[in-house]
Amino acid sequence: MRRAPYSSASTLMFDRGWNVDDKGPSIWDTFCHEGGRLVFEGQSGDVTCNSYELWEEDLRCIRQLGLTHYRLSLSWSRLLPEGITRHVNQKGLRYYNKVINDLVASDVLPMVTLYHFDLPQALQDQGGWKSPEIAAIFDSYARFCFESFGDRVKLWITLNEPYVCAKLGHEDGIFAPGVKEPGMAAYLVGHNMLRGHARAWHSYNVLYRAKQGGSVSLAINSDWAEPLDPASPDDTAATERYLAFTLGWFAWPLFVTGDYPEVMRSSIEVRSKELGYQEGSRLPRFSKDEPSLLGTADFFALNYYTSRRVKPGECCPGVLGLKSDQDAEGVVDPSWPVCGVSWLAVVPDGLRKLLKYIKDTFNNPAVYITENGFSQVGPVDMEDVQRCGFYHDIIQEIARALREDGVDVRGYFAWSLLDNFEWADGFSVRFGLFHVDFSRPERPRTAYRSGREYAGIISKYRSQTMVNI
Ligand code: NOJ
């Protein structure tokens, strides 16, 4: 009998309280506060759900749903206002200790993410993720967290969605820190994030694993992708590039070779030659003198939201940029419903296909689905039947992946417990199982219908899998 996945749990905890109690500013604080940025209606993440003051309300929601796990993200600059361990914010430390203690006392296992898009501004001022020094600085922050919380936290994510930090933050400039250096900065940022991750994993392995017994990984976001025309070799090749430049970019170094996918490297090199780019590859190489990447994930952490059908890109070949290197365009199949935000075509069976692909490509790893969800925009619908249907479908696809495809799924985290600040979309996009009224200072949390149903789905699913598998 295989172990059932503890299908349950939820989200990032959005504490914000951006400058309360000695918290240092992060790049998202700066991004929101600077005029002319692209955040919806000029909104900011200053308070959001105010979990910093209302944590006990969050805990009540977690218990109401009967979650067995809860994924939360630490704010680096709340713990270390300048990003370095010389100055520790004791109030921030006390806050996270309370959160973790309360979870453990409630029989809810915390999965803790060290970095979720919000670099301390002080480190950005020194070059941020583009600077090679950041890898060692991240490692010392990670060690500080392992040391402070690792006696109780057994599931760690070093970095959340490095692809998004690299591409949206440093290629498109639509996420903090708002850098627009197409075809250059994203590769460097992704590289330094991987170097930082590797160092942190090795630190855990050498210094903490024996006494703490936890697992460490990196959360990789990826669409499922398949050729627009399955009979077309061009569409098939474009699909391979599409996956290599998203999933493969971060998973290949960890699970397959210790380096980027060959097709990613060769595509970038071909494009560089065409553009007469002289100064060596734009995709950096890993140094043999540094901790190796291969094997630095104790499980596969996957953030899955949507799928695409893929054909060769329409981007003009003379343009320097990641899209032009990738030369692949994803389109939404007309039969897929789009929910809320325009990028989110709802394709539950895409998750099953992606899980099978991960099993086959990355040597059958243990998998946690660390994020997945369904959004609402426009007038609030508390009776959100579509989202209820979505959670039924997605959990069923996971059950199939587990039973029929033999994927080693260990857990599922719905995104998210609460409506919260959806980055550049501000508060206009709602992913919560609980509605949050952002217009009131008390930020009341009220379960959507989908929240109530989710509680039922996961409890039924837990007992079913124990019996059937
Ligand atoms: C992934 C990110 O980790 C999360 O912060 C975001 O809100 C969701 N995607 C939905 O866009």
Boltz pocket constraint, residues with backbone or C-beta under 6 A from the ligand:
constraints:
  - pocket:
      binder: B
      contacts: [[A, 12], [A, 160], [A, 161], [A, 303], [A, 371], [A, 415], [A, 421], [A, 422], [A, 423], [A, 431]]
      max_distance: 6.0
